[in-house]
């Protein structure tokens, strides 16, 4: 068994951190690909969105280890709603449906608040306020990315994706930090 030294992490913690980072990388990559497919009307849109919608299930597999099947399923449903609403928002923006955009945007931010509240209910080390802020930042950046793609400002969309990636990795690390603090015995 590895002993924990200051500044060192165990193999189990490294595995969790790598998994969370991978899941968030997949989330943002497949989100971007979905936006591009919707905006450009590509023939792969259904396949890309189906792959994106696998991401909440993959997160749930990790959540189940620590929080059980019921809570993992609840997270999966909330996170799936996040993605479905995002697609509705992009479709409404593409159709220049201002009312549809406004409605989807309101539901998207409400869903983010629900996710933050749910996460805090699972883990006292996941601050509801911090997660709400991170999720709102994630939504704002993703919305700007979608607008850049809709307006064919590809250079801006790439610069935004770099910001989205940095921010997503911050969220991944916050997920991992909270789990390690809540379940230290699993990471010895």
C-alpha positions, 0 to 999 in steps of 0.5 A: 500500500502506498503511503500519502506524502505531502505533494504526492498522490496515490495511484488510485487518486491519479486514476480518478483524476485522469478519468475525470479529466478524460470525461470532461475532455470528451464532454467539451469535444463532443459538444463542439462537434455537435454544435458544428454538426447542427450549425453546418447541417452535417449528415453525422449530427444524429451520430455525434449527438448520440455519442455526446449523450453517452457522456452522462452515462460514462460520468454515472459509472464513476459516480456509482462507485462513490454514491450508489446507483440511484444518485449516479442515475440522478446525476446522469439525468440532470447532465443529459438534460444539460446536453439536450437543452444545449442542442435545443438552444443551438437549433433555436439560434440557428433558426433565429428563433429568439423566443426559443433561444430565450426559453432554452437559455433560461432552462439551461441555467436553471439546470446548471443550478440544479446540478450544482445543488445536487452535487453539493447534496452528495458531497460537502466538499463540492460547494454549491456556489462554486459549482454554480459559478463554474457551470455558469461560466461553462455555459457562457463560454459554450454559448459564445462558442456556438455564436462564433460558429453560427457567425462563421468566426472560426478563429474566435471559436477556436480561441473560445474552445481553448478557454472552455478546455481550461475551464473544463479541466478546472471542473474535473479537478474540483470533482476529483478534489471533492471525492478524494476529500470525502473518501480519503480511505479509498485513496490511500 
